[in-house]
Amino acid sequence: MLGTVRLSLNVAFGIIRRRGLVGFLRKVPPLPVLLRLTFPPKVAFAAGEEIAAGLDMPSGGLLDRETGLVAGWVLGRHERIDRVEILIDGKSAGDARIAIPHSTVCAGMPDAAVCGFRFFLPDGVIPRDSDSIRLGFVAHGLSGRVYPFGMREMGLTPRSADQPPGHHPLTPLAGRRTPRGGRGKLRIACFTHDLEYGGAQLFLAEFLRRAASEERLEFKVFSPVDGPLRHDLQSLGLKVELFRQPSKIREGRHDLDSAALARRLAGGGIDCVLANTLFEFSAVNAAAAAGIPSIWAIHESFSLPVWSAAYADWRPARGFIRRRLESALEQASAVTFVAEATRRLYLGHPRAERFLRIPFGIDVTAIERYLATVDRAAARSRLGIAPEKFVLLCIGNFEARKQQILLAQAFAEISSRHPDTVLVLVGELPSFYSAVLRQYIQEREIDARIRLIPATRETFSWYALADAFVLLSDVESMPRSIMEAMAFGLPVLATNVYGIPELIEDGRTGLLIQPNSLAGAVAGLERLLGFSAAAREAMTAGARETIAINHDSRRYAAAYAALIKSLVA
């Protein structure tokens, strides 16, 4: 218990140092979760028992009909868990996300701290006319053995919680602003959920850097949370302002905050709003109330019921949050997606003709210039990587959906067969997930072979010294890190989810595996490490060509600038 408390305190102090006390309070989990972390349940295996497992029962003992969230844990005494398959009425619904931090404690077993699993039932799996379902799961061991856990009847939340959310726009402002074209600069208000170095935030920063040369466009960035990206944006000559995000707890307060934002937009001479990520739905609604056109750039490959519940921290307020999301989808002048797979998630919503795919891009020329001048040996020496080591690189903020813990588990399985291989994970932030990952690699005694690097904008040196790139996310639209790795000429191993297959053709421009499988990750790493130099060269040549032709940031910046002008004209 003391170790868990110590871990939690270290995380808390890290968040306070980075984001202040208010930022920490926003991240405090609900009381039941805090109690479970402070007094974790202990697991003891019965005689002859190889696998212990359980479901984390939802509040009230009822399965949430809207999101279909199933959560639990699986721990093997000697057997490592490959994947967890969820069953509904005896039929497979899919594989759960695994290797999630969990409060389970079992002495001498590092995997106990990461034995959690989580799954959202796909649309259509829960019958609309049913009040319960039979739920079970099967643990698949790395050895190939199968461990079924009996079906149980689970009640569902009442149907009243599943009514169509409807369209609830803000009241239009009296004397709304009429956006104008013609002469003079067009003022664009850009909203982003924070100023950290995340993929979506860097997407916006790259667009603004490219668009700075547009004589007719003038930008101002708004964010509710400060971060290191603020300095980068200000160095471009952009104004950055922190604002209070509308309440995600009280509906009335949310609408008052959104109305105040609408008045501010109308009074500030704003001609168009660019809302970056699902988080900024309230900016879209405020723009509509002010009579200002808006572009909503959606990066997240989540359904609205799941995302709204997570955004509202699973509180009852998620109902009104989903209604406001639906309003934003209805009222946005254009809704853009970086991947076609993500766009297809939303095609059931009205007026889908406004839903546009504008592929993300990177600064290919900057990477080519860097490669022409970088001294790879010097970069390795400076960052403490021996010249003979084969470096596997993963870049991405540490979080459950990016599956860095699963990657560490897979690396542990192959490390003895590849003694000169090291794994570098870039993207550590103050979080419980990061702390558990660090603790896990120490307890598995592989910390000499795995480097954890804080999140940074300065990633080019890590790409330059690496030999291959790996990303095991189970939800990912079009990751910037994969595009950069391909442009740097690194062979890439990634999961076959959402927009990633739009970047990678398996076997030609990279390698694809199924997500949420330890065995799949191990096999993928073995395949990657088994390539000859000639095979790697052929693959990376095709990858570089794909990025240069389809994903140069000049193309998407021009597309967004043209879209803004067309909406305001």
C-alpha positions in Angstrom: 0.0 0.0 0.0 2.8 2.4 0.9 4.4 1.9 -2.6 1.1 2.8 -4.3 0.6 5.9 -2.1 4.2 6.9 -2.9 3.6 6.4 -6.6 0.4 8.5 -6.5 2.1 11.3 -4.6 5.0 11.4 -7.1 2.5 11.7 -9.9 0.5 14.4 -8.1 3.6 16.6 -7.5 4.6 16.1 -11.1 1.3 17.4 -12.4 1.3 20.3 -10.0 4.8 21.3 -11.2 3.8 21.1 -14.8 0.2 22.4 -14.8 -0.3 24.0 -11.4 -2.8 23.2 -8.6 -5.9 23.8 -10.8 -4.5 21.5 -13.5 -4.0 18.8 -10.9 -7.4 19.2 -9.4 -8.9 18.7 -12.9 -7.2 15.3 -13.0 -8.1 14.0 -9.6 -10.0 10.7 -10.1 -13.4 10.1 -8.3 -13.3 9.0 -4.7 -13.9 5.3 -5.4 -10.9 5.2 -7.7 -8.8 7.0 -5.1 -9.7 4.5 -2.5 -9.0 1.6 -4.8 -5.5 3.0 -5.5 -4.8 3.6 -1.8 -6.1 0.3 -0.6 -5.6 -2.0 -3.6 -7.1 -5.5 -3.6 -4.6 -8.4 -3.1 -4.7 -11.5 -5.3 -3.8 -14.9 -4.1 -3.8 -17.9 -6.5 -5.6 -21.0 -5.4 -3.7 -24.3 -5.5 -3.3 -25.4 -9.1 -4.8 -22.2 -10.4 -2.9 -20.7 -13.4 -5.1 -17.7 -14.2 -6.9 -15.3 -11.9 -9.4 -12.7 -13.3 -12.4 -10.6 -12.6 -14.7 -7.9 -13.9 -14.7 -4.4 -12.4 -18.4 -4.0 -11.8 -19.9 -0.7 -13.0 -21.6 1.6 -10.6 -25.0 0.2 -9.7 -24.0 -3.2 -11.1 -25.5 -2.3 -14.5 -23.6 -2.2 -17.8 -23.8 1.2 -19.5 -26.1 0.7 -22.5 -24.7 3.8 -24.3 -21.0 3.1 -24.2 -20.9 -0.6 -23.6 -17.9 -0.2 -21.3 -16.5 -3.6 -20.0 -13.5 -3.5 -17.7 -11.7 -6.0 -15.6 -8.3 -7.7 -15.0 -6.5 -10.9 -15.9 -3.3 -12.2 -14.3 -1.3 -15.4 -15.0 0.7 -17.2 -12.4 3.3 -18.4 -15.0 1.5 -17.7 -18.2 1.7 -14.3 -19.9 -1.6 -13.0 -21.3 -1.6 -12.5 -25.1 -5.1 -11.0 -25.4 -8.5 -10.8 -23.8 -11.5 -11.7 -26.0 -14.9 -10.3 -24.9 -18.0 -12.5 -25.4 -21.6 -11.4 -25.6 -24.2 -14.1 -25.6 -21.5 -16.6 -26.4 -20.2 -14.7 -29.5 -17.0 -12.8 -29.8 -17.4 -9.0 -29.7 -13.7 -8.3 -30.1 -10.4 -8.0 -28.2 -10.1 -5.7 -25.3 -7.3 -3.1 -24.7 -4.8 -4.8 -22.4 -1.8 -3.9 -20.3 -3.7 -1.2 -18.5 -2.6 0.0 -15.0 -4.7 -1.7 -12.4 -4.9 -1.5 -8.6 -4.4 -5.3 -8.2 -1.5 -6.3 -6.0 0.2 -9.7 -6.1 3.6 -10.1 -4.4 6.5 -10.7 -6.7 4.5 -10.3 -9.9 5.2 -7.1 -11.9 2.4 -7.9 -14.3 -0.2 -7.4 -11.5 0.1 -3.6 -11.8 -0.7 -3.7 -15.5 -3.2 -6.6 -15.7 -6.2 -4.4 -16.5 -8.3 -4.6 -19.6 -11.0 -2.3 -21.1 -13.4 -2.7 -24.0 -16.3 -0.7 -25.5 -18.9 -2.9 -27.1 -19.4 -2.0 -30.8 -22.6 -0.4 -32.1 -25.3 -3.0 -32.6 -24.0 -5.6 -30.2 -26.4 -4.6 -27.4 -30.0 -5.4 -28.5 -32.2 -2.3 -28.2 -35.1 -4.3 -26.9 -33.2 -6.1 -24.2 -32.7 -5.2 -20.5 -29.7 -7.5 -20.0 -27.0 -9.4 -21.8 -24.8 -12.4 -21.1 -21.3 -11.2 -20.7 -18.1 -13.3 -20.5 -14.5 -13.2 -21.6 -11.7 -15.5 -22.7 -8.0 -15.0 -21.7 -5.6 -16.2 -24.4 -2.2 -17.1 -23.1 1.0 -16.5 -24.9 1.6 -20.2 -25.0 -1.7 -20.6 -27.0 -3.7 -22.0 -24.1 -7.2 -20.6 -23.7 -8.8 -19.8 -20.3 -12.6 -19.1 -20.5 -14.4 -17.3 -17.8 -18.1 -18.1 -17.4 -20.9 -16.1 -18.9 -22.8 -14.0 -16.4 -26.1 -12.1 -16.8 -25.5 -8.3 -16.8 -28.3 -5.8 -16.4 -28.3 -2.7 -18.6 -28.8 0.9 -17.7 -32.4 2.0 -18.4 -33.4 2.9 -22.0 -34.1 6.5 -20.9 -30.3 7.0 -20.8 -30.1 5.9 -24.5 -32.6 8.3 -26.1 -31.4 10.2 -29.2 -29.6 13.3 -27.9 -31.1 15.7 -30.3 -30.0 19.1 -31.5 -29.7 21.9 -28.8 -28.2 25.1 -30.3 -27.4 28.2 -28.3 -29.8 31.1 -28.7 -28.5 33.2 -31.6 -27.1 36.6 -30.5 -29.1 39.7 -31.3 -27.4 41.6 -34.1 -25.1 38.7 -35.0 -22.0 39.5 -36.8 -22.1 39.1 -40.6 -18.7 37.8 -41.7 -17.3 39.7 -44.5 -15.0 39.1 -47.4 -13.5 41.8 -49.6 -10.5 43.8 -48.6 -8.6 43.6 -45.3 -7.3 40.7 -43.3 -9.6 37.9 -42.2 -9.4 37.3 -38.5 -9.3 33.6 -37.5 -9.8 32.4 -33.9 -8.1 29.0 -33.4 -9.2 26.9 -30.4 -7.2 24.0 -29.1 -7.6 22.0 -25.9 -4.1 22.5 -24.5 -0.6 23.7 -25.5 1.3 20.5 -24.9 3.3 18.8 -27.6 0.6 16.4 -28.8 -0.1 15.4 -32.4 -3.3 17.4 -32.8 -1.7 20.5 -31.2 1.4 20.2 -33.5 -1.0 19.8 -36.5 -2.4 23.3 -35.6 1.0 24.7 -35.0 2.3 23.5 -38.4 -0.7 24.9 -40.2 -0.2 28.3 -38.5 3.5 28.3 -39.4 2.6 27.6 -43.0 -0.3 30.1 -43.1 1.8 32.9 -41.6 2.7 33.9 -45.2 -1.0 34.3 -46.1 -1.4 38.0 -46.4 -5.1 38.0 -46.0 -5.2 35.8 -42.8 -4.6 36.9 -39.2 -4.7 34.3 -36.5 -5.2 34.2 -32.7 -4.9 31.1 -30.6 -7.1 30.3 -27.6 -6.5 27.5 -25.1 -7.8 26.6 -21.7 -4.5 25.0 -20.6 -1.0 26.5 -21.0 2.0 24.5 -22.1 5.3 24.7 -23.9 3.7 25.1 -27.4 2.7 28.6 -26.3 6.2 29.9 -26.7 6.6 28.3 -30.1 3.4 30.0 -31.4 4.4 33.3 -30.0 7.7 33.0 -31.7 5.8 33.0 -35.0 4.3 36.3 -34.0 0.9 34.9 -33.1 -1.2 36.0 -30.2 -2.0 33.3 -27.7 -4.7 33.7 -25.0 -5.8 31.4 -22.2 -9.5 31.2 -21.7 -11.9 29.3 -19.4 -13.4 26.2 -21.0 -17.2 26.1 -20.6 -18.3 23.9 -17.7 -18.4 20.2 -18.3 -20.4 19.5 -15.1 -23.4 22.0 -15.1 -25.5 22.4 -18.2 -26.7 25.9 -17.4 -23.2 27.1 -16.6 -21.9 25.6 -19.8 -24.4 27.4 -21.9 -23.8 30.7 -20.1 -20.0 30.3 -20.7 -20.6 29.4 -24.3 -22.9 32.5 -24.8 -20.2 34.7 -23.3 -17.7 33.2 -25.7 -20.1 33.9 -28.6 -20.4 37.6 -27.6 -16.6 37.8 -27.4 -16.2 36.4 -30.9 -18.8 38.7 -32.3 -17.4 41.7 -30.6 -13.8 40.8 -31.5 -14.3 41.1 -35.3 -13.7 37.4 -35.8 -14.4 36.2 -39.3 -14.0 32.4 -38.9 -13.4 29.9 -36.1 -11.1 26.9 -36.4 -11.8 24.4 -33.6 -9.0 21.9 -33.2 -10.2 18.4 -31.8 -13.5 17.2 -30.3 -12.6 19.1 -27.1 -13.5 22.4 -28.8 -17.1 21.7 -29.6 -18.2 24.7 -27.5 -16.2 27.0 -29.8 -18.2 25.7 -32.8 -21.5 26.3 -31.0 -20.4 29.8 -29.9 -19.5 30.6 -33.5 -22.9 29.5 -34.7 -24.6 31.7 -32.1 -22.5 34.6 -33.2 -23.2 34.0 -36.9 -19.6 33.2 -37.7 -18.6 30.3 -40.0 -16.5 27.5 -38.4 -14.3 24.6 -39.2 -14.2 21.7 -36.8 -11.0 19.6 -37.2 -11.8 16.3 -35.6 -8.7 14.1 -34.9 -10.2 11.5 -32.5 -11.4 8.1 -33.8 -14.0 7.7 -31.0 -17.8 7.5 -31.1 -19.6 10.4 -29.6 -21.2 8.4 -26.7 -17.8 7.1 -25.6 -16.0 10.4 -26.0 -18.6 12.5 -24.3 -18.7 10.1 -21.4 -14.9 10.2 -21.0 -14.9 14.0 -21.4 -17.5 14.3 -18.6 -15.4 11.9 -16.4 -18.3 9.5 -16.6 -20.6 11.8 -14.6 -24.3 12.2 -15.4 -23.4 15.5 -17.2 -22.3 13.4 -20.2 -25.9 13.6 -21.5 -25.8 17.3 -22.1 -22.2 17.1 -23.3 -23.3 14.7 -26.0 -26.2 17.0 -27.0 -23.8 19.9 -27.4 -21.5 17.7 -29.5 -24.4 16.8 -31.7 -25.3 20.5 -32.0 -21.7 21.4 -33.0 -21.8 18.6 -35.7 -25.0 20.1 -37.0 -23.9 23.7 -37.0 -20.2 23.6 -38.1 -19.7 25.1 -41.6 -17.2 22.3 -42.4 -16.0 19.3 -40.4 -12.6 18.0 -41.4 -10.9 14.7 -40.7 -7.3 13.6 -41.2 -8.2 10.1 -42.2 -11.0 8.6 -44.2 -11.6 5.9 -41.6 -12.3 8.5 -39.0 -14.6 10.4 -41.4 -16.6 7.2 -41.9 -17.3 7.0 -38.1 -19.4 10.2 -38.5 -21.3 9.5 -41.7 -24.5 8.7 -39.9 -24.9 12.3 -38.8 -26.9 14.9 -40.8 -25.4 16.9 -43.6 -22.4 14.6 -44.1 -21.6 16.5 -47.3 -19.8 19.0 -45.1 -17.5 16.2 -43.8 -14.2 16.6 -45.6 -11.0 14.5 -45.5 -7.9 16.7 -45.5 -4.9 14.5 -44.8 -2.4 15.7 -42.2 1.1 16.6 -43.4 4.6 17.3 -42.1 7.5 19.5 -43.1 9.3 17.1 -45.4 11.8 19.7 -46.6 12.9 20.4 -43.0 13.5 16.6 -42.4 15.5 16.4 -45.7 17.7 19.4 -44.6 18.2 17.8 -41.2 19.3 14.5 -42.7 21.7 16.2 -45.0 23.6 17.7 -42.1 23.1 15.5 -39.1 26.0 13.4 -37.7 24.3 10.2 -36.6 27.3 8.9 -34.6 27.6 12.2 -32.8 23.9 12.2 -32.1 24.1 8.8 -30.6 27.1 9.8 -28.5 25.4 12.9 -27.2 22.3 11.0 -26.2 24.2 8.0 -24.7 23.4 5.4 -27.3 26.3 3.0 -28.2 27.1 2.8 -31.9 26.6 -0.9 -32.1 23.1 -0.9 -30.6 19.9 -1.4 -32.8 17.5 1.2 -31.6 13.7 0.7 -31.6 12.0 4.0 -31.2 8.5 4.9 -30.1 7.4 8.6 -29.9 4.0 9.6 -28.4 2.7 11.0 -25.2 2.5 8.1 -22.7 -1.1 7.0 -22.3 -3.1 3.8 -22.4 -4.3 4.0 -26.0 -0.8 4.3 -27.3 0.1 1.1 -25.5 3.7 1.8 -24.3 3.3 -0.8 -21.5 2.3 -3.5 -24.0 5.3 -2.5 -26.1 7.5 -2.9 -23.0 6.0 -6.3 -22.4 6.7 -7.4 -26.0 10.2 -6.1 -25.8 10.8 -8.0 -22.6 9.8 -11.2 -24.4 12.3 -10.7 -27.3 15.1 -8.9 -25.4 17.2 -12.1 -24.6 17.2 -13.1 -28.3 18.3 -9.6 -29.4 20.9 -8.6 -26.8 22.1 -5.5 -28.9 18.6 -4.1 -29.2 17.4 -1.2 -27.1 14.0 0.5 -26.9 13.6 4.2 -26.6 10.2 5.6 -25.5 9.8 9.4 -26.0 6.8 11.1 -24.5 6.8 10.8 -20.7 4.5 13.1 -18.9 3.5 13.4 -15.2 0.7 10.8 -15.1 -0.2 7.6 -13.3 0.3 5.7 -16.6 3.9 7.0 -16.9 4.7 6.1 -13.3 3.3 2.6 -13.6 5.3 2.1 -16.9 8.5 3.1 -15.2 7.8 0.9 -12.2 7.0 -2.0 -14.5 10.2 -2.0 -16.5 12.2 -1.7 -13.2 10.4 -4.7 -11.7 10.9 -6.7 -14.9 14.6 -5.8 -14.7 14.7 -4.5 -18.2 15.3 -0.8 -17.3 18.9 -1.1 -18.6 17.5 -1.8 -22.1 14.6 0.7 -22.2 15.0 4.5 -22.1 12.1 6.7 -21.0 12.4 10.3 -22.4 10.2 13.2 -21.4 7.8 14.6 -24.0 9.7 17.1 -26.2 9.4 19.1 -29.4 13.0 18.2 -30.3 12.5 14.7 -31.7 14.5 14.9 -34.9 17.7 13.7 -33.2 15.9 10.6 -31.9 14.6 9.7 -35.3 18.1 10.2 -36.8 19.8 7.8 -34.4 17.1 5.1 -34.5 17.0 2.0 -36.7 13.3 1.3 -36.6 10.0 2.8 -35.3 7.2 1.1 -33.4 3.7 2.3 -32.5 1.1 -0.1 -31.0 -1.8 2.2 -30.4 -5.3 0.7 -30.5 -6.9 4.0 -31.4 -5.1 6.3 -33.8 -6.3 8.4 -36.7 -3.2 9.5 -38.6 -0.2 9.8 -36.3 2.4 12.5 -37.0 5.1 10.3 -35.4 4.6 7.6 -38.1 4.8 10.1 -40.9 8.0 11.6 -39.5 9.5 8.1 -39.0 8.7 7.2 -42.6 10.2 10.5 -43.9 13.3 9.8 -41.8 13.7 6.5 -43.6 12.9 4.2 -40.7 11.0 0.9 -41.2 7.8 1.2 -39.2 5.8 -1.5 -37.3 2.3 -0.2 -36.4 -1.2 -1.5 -35.7 -3.9 -1.9 -38.4 -6.3 0.7 -36.9 -8.3 3.6 -38.4 -6.1 5.8 -40.6 -2.8 3.9 -40.2 -3.5 1.6 -43.2 -4.0 4.8 -45.2 -0.3 5.5 -44.5 1.2 2.1 -44.5 0.8 -0.8 -47.0 1.8 -3.9 -45.2 5.1 -5.4 -46.5 5.7 -2.5 -48.9 5.9 0.7 -46.9 5.9 -0.7 -43.4 4.5 -3.6 -41.3 1.0 -3.8 -39.9 -0.2 -6.0 -37.0 -3.5 -6.4 -35.2 -3.9 -4.3 -32.0 -4.2 -5.5 -28.4 -2.2 -8.7 -28.7 1.1 -9.4 -27.0 1.8 -12.4 -29.3 1.1 -10.1 -32.3 3.5 -7.5 -31.0 6.2 -10.1 -30.3 5.8 -11.6 -33.8 5.9 -8.1 -35.3 9.1 -7.1 -33.5 10.7 -10.4 -34.6 9.7 -9.8 -38.2 11.0 -6.2 -38.0 14.3 -7.2 -36.5 14.7 -10.1 -39.0 14.8 -7.8 -42.1 18.0 -7.7 -44.1 19.5 -4.3 -44.8 18.4 -4.6 -48.4 14.8 -5.3 -47.4 14.7 -2.4 -45.0 16.1 -0.1 -47.7 13.4 -1.1 -50.2 10.6 -0.6 -47.6 11.8 2.8 -46.5 12.3 4.1 -50.0 8.6 3.4 -50.7 7.6 5.0 -47.3 9.6 8.1 -48.0 7.9 8.5 -51.4 4.4 8.1 -49.9 5.1 10.9 -47.4 6.7 13.2 -49.9 3.9 12.8 -52.4 0.8 12.7 -50.1 1.7 14.3 -46.8 3.8 17.4 -47.2 2.3 20.1 -44.9 2.3 22.6 -47.7 -0.7 20.8 -49.2 -2.9 20.6 -46.1 -2.0 24.2 -45.1 -3.1 25.4 -48.5 -6.3 23.3 -48.3 -7.2 24.8 -44.9 -6.4 28.4 -46.1 -8.6 27.9 -49.2 -11.4 26.4 -47.1 -11.3 29.4 -44.7 -11.5 31.9 -47.5 -14.4 30.0 -49.2 -16.4 30.1 -46.0 -15.9 33.8 -45.3 -16.3 35.0 -48.9 
